[in-house]
Amino acid sequence: MKKALLLHGWCGTWVNHWFPWLKKELEKKWYEVFTPDLPDTEHPVLDYQLNEISEIVHNFGIWDVIVGHSLGCQLALHAIHYHELHKVQAIFVWPSYPGTTEALWEAFIWESYDYLVSYNNVPLEFKELDNSYVICLSEDDEFIDLEEAEWYYCMLEDVEYLEYENKGHFNKKSNVFELPDILEYI
């Protein structure tokens, strides 16, 4: 059976947004789907969250698909790097990037800065692990600048971008409860 890992973002749970729909659709395709609720999502610290998923990632060895949303995408990158996961298809839906923390600081969201900065202070030296990446972006995201997504293009090989209109941050606030396009890539 193929395996998929779904990683939610900041202030989220796996039952937010389109995660329940995607879990159900992947199970129809005979995937075993793991949907951990990450600890302390309002004040996320990379080491704690990476530790939370490391047992899952390590115990189940080979992964076919990892889907992340927002900050969950950076967590996925760290898990791929730390565990040297090979031949994974990573799908990132409006991924945050290392500069996101600085953008939040400028937006006066100071209470989150000290926690989120842990995602920035860990350098990733990407090894070629034969992974492929699909990045879903929308031009009207309120949190992350479209141009900043170029960070992923510069850091990763084999990246494909899907650009959307009027999807915001691909969340409940933007009325996004399904993402059928990404199923075509899985």
Sine and cosine of phi, psi and omega as CSV:
sin_phi,cos_phi,sin_psi,cos_psi,sin_omega,cos_omega
0.00,0.00,0.68,-0.73,0.05,-1.00
-0.96,0.28,0.39,-0.92,-0.04,-1.00
-0.83,-0.56,0.61,-0.79,0.05,-1.00
-0.74,-0.67,0.62,-0.79,0.04,-1.00
-0.87,-0.49,0.81,-0.59,0.01,-1.00
-0.93,-0.36,0.82,-0.57,-0.06,-1.00
-0.87,-0.50,0.91,-0.42,0.00,-1.00
-0.98,0.21,0.14,-0.99,-0.07,-1.00
-0.98,-0.22,-0.29,-0.96,-0.04,-1.00
-0.85,0.52,0.72,-0.69,0.02,-1.00
0.87,0.48,0.40,0.92,-0.05,-1.00
-0.90,-0.44,0.03,-1.00,0.17,-0.99
-0.62,-0.78,0.13,-0.99,-0.04,-1.00
-0.95,0.30,-0.23,0.97,0.03,-1.00
-1.00,-0.02,0.08,1.00,0.05,-1.00
-0.99,0.13,0.41,-0.91,0.22,-0.98
0.84,0.54,-0.85,-0.52,-0.11,-0.99
-0.97,-0.25,0.05,1.00,-0.03,-1.00
-0.88,0.48,-0.73,0.68,0.01,-1.00
-0.86,0.50,-0.66,0.75,0.03,-1.00
-0.88,0.47,-0.72,0.69,-0.03,-1.00
-0.91,0.42,-0.65,0.76,0.04,-1.00
-0.85,0.53,-0.74,0.68,-0.01,-1.00
-0.88,0.48,-0.69,0.72,-0.01,-1.00
-0.91,0.41,-0.64,0.77,0.02,-1.00
-0.93,0.36,-0.60,0.80,0.06,-1.00
-0.90,0.44,-0.55,0.84,0.09,-1.00
-0.89,0.45,-0.46,0.89,0.02,-1.00
-1.00,-0.05,0.28,0.96,0.06,-1.00
0.93,0.36,0.59,0.81,0.12,-0.99
-1.00,-0.10,0.61,-0.79,0.24,-0.97
-1.00,0.02,0.86,-0.50,-0.16,-0.99
-0.93,-0.38,0.78,-0.62,0.03,-1.00
-0.95,-0.31,0.78,-0.62,-0.08,-1.00
-0.74,-0.68,0.95,0.32,-0.04,-1.00
-0.94,0.35,0.62,-0.78,0.19,-0.98
-1.00,0.05,0.91,-0.41,-0.08,-1.00
-0.95,0.30,0.51,-0.86,-0.05,-1.00
-0.97,0.26,0.55,-0.84,0.15,-0.99
0.70,0.71,0.84,0.54,-0.11,-0.99
-0.93,0.37,-0.33,0.94,0.05,-1.00
-0.97,0.23,-0.38,0.93,0.03,-1.00
-0.72,-0.69,0.90,0.44,-0.13,-0.99
-0.95,0.32,0.67,-0.74,0.09,-1.00
-0.84,-0.55,0.80,-0.60,-0.11,-0.99
-0.79,0.61,-0.76,0.65,-0.07,-1.00
-0.86,0.52,-0.65,0.76,-0.01,-1.00
-0.93,0.38,-0.69,0.73,-0.03,-1.00
-0.95,0.32,-0.63,0.77,0.05,-1.00
-0.89,0.45,-0.65,0.76,0.05,-1.00
-0.88,0.47,-0.63,0.78,-0.01,-1.00
-0.88,0.48,-0.63,0.78,-0.03,-1.00
-1.00,-0.06,-0.21,0.98,-0.07,-1.00
-0.88,0.48,-0.62,0.79,0.02,-1.00
-0.89,0.45,-0.69,0.72,0.04,-1.00
-0.88,0.47,-0.78,0.63,-0.05,-1.00
-0.87,0.49,-0.72,0.70,-0.05,-1.00
-0.93,0.36,-0.71,0.70,-0.08,-1.00
-0.92,0.38,-0.46,0.89,-0.06,-1.00
-0.97,-0.24,0.07,1.00,0.21,-0.98
0.85,0.53,-1.00,0.00,-0.12,-0.99
-1.00,0.02,0.79,-0.61,0.01,-1.00
-0.90,-0.44,0.64,-0.76,0.03,-1.00
-1.00,-0.07,-0.69,0.73,-0.09,-1.00
-0.66,-0.76,0.70,-0.72,0.19,-0.98
-0.80,-0.59,0.83,-0.55,0.01,-1.00
-0.91,-0.42,0.78,-0.62,0.04,-1.00
-0.81,-0.58,0.44,-0.90,0.09,-1.00
-0.82,-0.57,0.78,-0.63,0.10,-0.99
0.85,0.53,-0.87,-0.50,-0.02,-1.00
-0.91,0.41,-0.41,0.91,0.06,-1.00
-0.88,0.48,-0.38,0.92,0.04,-1.00
-0.94,0.33,-0.67,0.74,0.06,-1.00
-0.91,0.42,-0.62,0.78,0.07,-1.00
-0.87,0.49,-0.67,0.74,0.04,-1.00
-0.88,0.48,-0.69,0.73,0.03,-1.00
-0.87,0.50,-0.68,0.74,0.01,-1.00
-0.91,0.40,-0.63,0.78,0.03,-1.00
-0.91,0.41,-0.68,0.74,0.03,-1.00
-0.87,0.49,-0.70,0.71,-0.01,-1.00
-0.93,0.37,-0.77,0.64,-0.09,-1.00
-0.89,0.45,-0.67,0.74,-0.05,-1.00
-1.00,-0.07,0.03,1.00,-0.01,-1.00
0.75,0.66,0.80,0.59,-0.01,-1.00
-0.97,0.26,0.77,-0.64,-0.04,-1.00
-0.96,-0.28,0.52,-0.85,0.13,-0.99
0.81,0.58,0.66,0.75,0.05,-1.00
-1.00,-0.10,0.64,-0.77,0.17,-0.99
-0.99,-0.11,0.91,-0.41,-0.02,-1.00
-0.97,-0.25,0.80,-0.59,0.04,-1.00
-0.90,-0.44,0.88,-0.47,-0.06,-1.00
-0.93,-0.37,0.87,-0.48,-0.01,-1.00
-0.98,-0.21,0.92,-0.39,-0.12,-0.99
0.66,0.75,0.94,0.35,-0.03,-1.00
-0.95,0.33,0.67,-0.75,0.19,-0.98
-0.96,0.28,0.25,-0.97,-0.05,-1.00
-0.71,-0.71,0.23,-0.97,-0.06,-1.00
-0.82,0.57,-0.53,0.85,0.01,-1.00
-0.97,0.24,-0.10,0.99,-0.01,-1.00
-0.85,0.53,-0.64,0.77,-0.02,-1.00
-0.88,0.48,-0.68,0.74,0.04,-1.00
-0.90,0.44,-0.62,0.79,0.03,-1.00
-0.90,0.44,-0.62,0.78,0.04,-1.00
-0.91,0.41,-0.61,0.79,0.05,-1.00
-0.87,0.50,-0.71,0.71,0.00,-1.00
-0.92,0.40,-0.45,0.89,0.02,-1.00
-1.00,0.05,0.16,0.99,0.06,-1.00
0.92,0.40,0.53,0.85,0.11,-0.99
-0.98,-0.18,0.88,0.47,-0.15,-0.99
-0.91,0.42,-0.58,0.82,-0.08,-1.00
-0.89,0.45,-0.35,0.94,0.00,-1.00
-1.00,-0.05,-0.32,0.95,-0.14,-0.99
-0.84,0.54,-0.77,0.64,-0.08,-1.00
-0.87,0.49,-0.49,0.87,0.00,-1.00
-0.99,0.12,-0.75,0.66,-0.08,-1.00
-0.93,0.38,-0.41,0.91,-0.03,-1.00
-0.89,0.47,-0.37,0.93,0.03,-1.00
-0.88,0.47,-0.45,0.89,0.04,-1.00
-0.96,0.27,-0.40,0.92,-0.02,-1.00
-1.00,0.03,-0.50,0.86,-0.17,-0.99
-0.99,0.11,0.08,1.00,0.01,-1.00
-0.95,-0.32,0.96,-0.30,-0.01,-1.00
-0.94,0.34,0.69,-0.72,0.08,-1.00
-0.97,-0.25,0.84,-0.54,0.13,-0.99
-0.96,-0.26,0.98,-0.21,-0.13,-0.99
-0.96,0.28,0.77,-0.64,0.11,-0.99
-0.99,-0.15,0.48,-0.88,0.06,-1.00
-0.97,0.25,0.94,-0.35,-0.05,-1.00
-0.88,-0.47,0.28,0.96,0.02,-1.00
0.84,0.54,0.62,0.79,0.05,-1.00
-0.99,-0.12,0.38,-0.92,0.10,-0.99
-0.86,-0.51,0.48,-0.88,-0.09,-1.00
-0.75,-0.66,0.70,-0.72,0.14,-0.99
-0.86,-0.51,0.78,-0.62,-0.03,-1.00
-0.87,-0.50,0.84,-0.54,0.00,-1.00
-0.98,-0.18,0.82,-0.57,-0.06,-1.00
-0.77,-0.64,0.45,-0.89,0.12,-0.99
-0.75,-0.66,0.62,-0.78,-0.10,-1.00
-0.95,0.33,-0.22,0.98,-0.09,-1.00
-0.92,-0.40,0.48,0.88,0.05,-1.00
-0.92,0.40,0.71,-0.70,-0.04,-1.00
-1.00,0.06,-0.22,0.97,-0.08,-1.00
-0.96,-0.30,-0.57,0.82,-0.17,-0.99
-0.81,-0.58,0.76,-0.65,-0.01,-1.00
-0.96,0.28,0.74,-0.67,-0.02,-1.00
-0.83,0.56,-0.65,0.76,-0.02,-1.00
-0.91,0.41,-0.47,0.88,-0.01,-1.00
-0.94,0.35,-0.34,0.94,0.04,-1.00
-0.91,0.42,-0.24,0.97,0.07,-1.00
-0.87,0.50,-0.36,0.93,0.06,-1.00
-0.80,0.59,-0.68,0.73,-0.01,-1.00
-0.91,0.41,-0.63,0.78,0.00,-1.00
-0.89,0.45,-0.62,0.79,-0.01,-1.00
-0.97,0.26,-0.51,0.86,-0.11,-0.99
-1.00,-0.02,-0.44,0.90,-0.14,-0.99
-0.90,-0.44,0.47,-0.88,0.13,-0.99
-0.98,-0.18,0.36,-0.93,0.05,-1.00
0.84,0.54,0.87,0.50,0.00,-1.00
-0.93,-0.37,0.72,-0.69,0.11,-0.99
-0.85,-0.53,0.71,-0.70,-0.01,-1.00
-0.96,-0.27,0.68,-0.74,0.15,-0.99
-0.89,-0.45,0.90,-0.43,0.00,-1.00
-0.98,-0.22,0.69,-0.73,-0.03,-1.00
-0.84,-0.54,0.26,-0.97,0.13,-0.99
-0.90,-0.43,0.58,-0.81,0.12,-0.99
0.85,0.53,0.59,0.81,0.09,-1.00
-0.95,-0.32,-0.06,1.00,0.02,-1.00
0.81,0.59,-0.79,-0.61,0.01,-1.00
-0.99,-0.13,0.35,0.93,0.01,-1.00
0.81,0.59,0.77,0.64,-0.05,-1.00
-0.71,-0.70,-0.05,-1.00,-0.02,-1.00
-0.86,0.51,-0.64,0.77,-0.01,-1.00
-0.87,0.50,-0.50,0.86,0.02,-1.00
-1.00,-0.07,0.16,0.99,-0.02,-1.00
0.85,0.53,0.64,0.77,0.05,-1.00
-0.96,-0.27,0.96,-0.28,-0.02,-1.00
-0.89,-0.46,-0.11,0.99,0.06,-1.00
-0.59,-0.81,0.52,-0.85,0.07,-1.00
-0.71,-0.70,0.94,0.33,-0.09,-1.00
-0.88,0.48,-0.47,0.88,-0.02,-1.00
-0.88,0.48,-0.57,0.82,-0.05,-1.00
-0.95,0.31,-0.38,0.92,0.05,-1.00
-0.89,0.45,-0.49,0.87,0.02,-1.00
-0.91,0.41,-0.40,0.92,-0.02,-1.00
-1.00,-0.03,-0.17,0.99,-0.04,-1.00
-0.99,-0.12,0.00,0.00,0.00,0.00
